[in-house]
């Protein structure tokens, strides 16, 4: 009997256009020496830097009615998601220079979301116990992954000044900080089986990041290598709310053979 099923790796190319509404997004950006993050890069990607620093975004997103774009509303599901991403650059074969994020890890409060996400994407989903409280002045969140590799406890004060930056931030202005305030329009990952980059573009509305002050009680993801070899520096913290969003289907672009241009 012939087997017409796609290879598993081809299913993971984000083949479906997905839409959702973001109730809120909290993004923390941390700086590390670029030499520390370079070994984590996939082929074809380079670090997006600011001086000698490279950056990891930690994004908390409360999604509503996530579903295939255009499908009936009853299919929509609500998920709380936490993503850990490196800021990167990628040059397409056509010469376009794109800024975006390489996915390191994603946590979710839904076992089904983790299963489907790992079937259809390279987002590296893990299930976690999560809870949050969200009011006009404050957002509190705690998340503990069941694999024990990430725990996040954070409180955000939502009434910070519009020019607020954390103490010790390497950015000289909020304008500079906004250049590294993911989520970014593109995410990238590497398909080893075909030596290709899979890129997914997100399309957003009402994107108005506001600086917030945060108290990070725990972020254990950075206690593992290579992050534990340096002190993470919180560079910025931004909050957004009420965002219509959708992800286009993934695009696969084969990389040139190693050692060629």
N, C-alpha and C positions, 0 to 999 in steps of 0.2 A: 504493500500500500504506500502510495507516495505521501510524502510529508510536506504540506504546503504552509506549515506554520512558519512565521518569521522567527529568525534566531532571537534569543532573549535580549541580546544587546540592542537589537533594532527596535524593540518595544520601548526601550528606555530613552528614546529620543524626544520625549515630550511631544507625542504625535497629535495631541488634541488641544484645540484652543479652549482655554479655561477662563471663566470670568468669576469675579467675586466683588463684594463690597468690603472695604476695610473700615471697621469702626474706629480703630486707632492704630497707629504705628509709633513705637518708641525705638529709636536707633541710638546705640552707643558706639562710638568709634574709638578704637584703641590703637596707639602707635607702638611699633617695635622697630628695632634696628633692621634695615632691609636685608642684611646678611642672614638674619635669623629666619626670615620667611621665604627666601629664595628657593631653598630645597623643597618647599611644599608646592611649587608651581608646576602645573601641567605643561607638557610640551606645547609650544606655540604661544604661550602667554608670558607677559613680563609684568613686573610689579609697577603699580601706579604710585609714585613716590612724591614726597614733599621734603626736599633736601635729602638727608640720609635716612629718612624714616619711611616705613611702609605701614599699612593699616589693615586692621581687621574690624569689620562691622559686626555688631551683635544687634539683630533686629527682632523685636517682639511685635507680632501682628495678630490682631483679632479680626478674623475674616467672617463674613456672613454670606450665606447663600452661594457658596462656591460650587460651581457646576460647569459642565461643558457649555460653551457659549451658544446661546440660542435655544437651549433645551428647556423643557417645562420647569417652572419655578419650584415645583414640589421636589425636584431632584436636588435642589440646593442644600448644602450642609454647612454648619458653622464649625470652625476650627480655630484654636489658638496655636500659633506657630512661632518658633524661635529659630532664627538662622544665624550661623556663624560663617562669614565670608571674608575672603581677601580681596582688596581692591587691586584690579589688574587692568592691563591694556592688551588689546589684540588687534592685529592688522590682518584684514581679510585678503584673500587672493586677489581681489579687485583693487586693493590698496586703501580701503577705508580704515581709518584709525578709530577704534571703538574703546570706550571706557566701560568697565563693568566689574563684576564680582565672580571670583572662583569659589565654588561651594565647598566648604569643609564639612559641614554637618547641619542637619535640621532636626529640631525636636517638635513634637506635636502632642496634643492632649488626646488624640484619637488613634486607636490601634488600626482602624480601617484606613485612615488617611495615611498612616505610615506604610501599610501594606501596598496600597494602590500607588502611593507616591514612589515607592522603591521599584515597583513594576514598570512605571511609565516615565520615570525621570532619573537623573543622576544626583538628586538632591540629598541623598544619604539620610533618610528619615529614621528617627528613633522615637519610640513612645515615651511619654513622661507624665508624671502627676503634676498638674498645673492648677493654680488658682490665682485670681486677681480681684482687685477692687478698684473701681474707676469712678471718680467724682470730678467736680469742677476744678478743684485745686490740687488733687493728688491722684496718682496711680501707684498701686502697690502690686507686686507680682512675685510669686515664688514658683519655681519649676525644678523638679528633680527627675532626671532621666532614669528609666528602669535598668539601663545597663551600667549605671554608676559613673558615667564619664562626663556628665555635665550637670551642674546645679547652679541655678541663678536665683538670687534674691535681690530685688531692687525696688526702691521707692523713688518716684519722680515727683517733684514739686512743679506744678504746671503754671505757676505764676511768676516765673523768672523774667528778668529784664530782657528785652529783645537783643541786647548786645552781650548777653551772658556767655562766658566760656569757663570751663572748669579751671581751677588753679593748676598751673603747670602745663597747660595746653601749649603745644608748639605753634599753634596757629595764632597769627597776630590780629585776626579779625573774624567775625562770624561769616563774612563773605568768603574768606579762604576756607573756613571749616565746612561750609555748605558744599564745597567741591568734593568732600569726602563724607557725605552724609547719605549713605545707602538707605533703602534699596536703590540700586542703580537701574537704568533701563535694560541692561543686558546682564545675563548670567552665562557663565561658560563652564564646560567640563570636557574632559578628554575621553574619547572612545578608543580604548587600547586596541580593540580588535581590528579597527580600520585605520589607525593612526589619524584620527579626525577630531576636530573640535565641534562639539554640539553647543550651539548658542540659542538662547531663548530670550526674546524681547518682551518686556512688559510695557503696556500702554496705560497711562494713568491720567486722572483728572483731579482738579482741586488739590494740587500738590503744593502745600504751603507749610514748610517746616518751621517750627517755632523752637527756639532754644529753651531748654528746661534744666533745672538743677536736679541731680540724681545722687542718691546715697546707695552705693552698691555694697550690699552686705556680704555677698558671696558670688563668685564666678569661677567655678572650679575647672571649667574647660581650659583655662590658662595655667592650670597647675600641672599640665602634662607637657611633654616635650613636643616641639622645641620651645614653646612659649615660656616654660618655666625657667629658661636660661636667661631671661631678662625681666625687668619689672614693667608690666603693662602700664602705659600712660593713657589715662582717659583724656581724649582730645576734645570731644564734643558730645553733646546729648541733645537730640531733637525729637519733637513730638508732632505728630500729624493726626488728623481725624477726618472722617467722612469722605473717603476716597473711592470712587468707582475705579476698577482696575480689571485688566485682562492680560493674559499671557498668550502670545502668538504660538503657533506650532514651532517646534524646534527646527533649526537649520543645521545641517551637517556639512562641514567643509573639511575635505581631506588635506592634511598638512603635507608639505614637501618632504621627501625622504631626509633623514638626519644628515646634516653636513651639506645640504644644498640650500639655495635661496628660493 
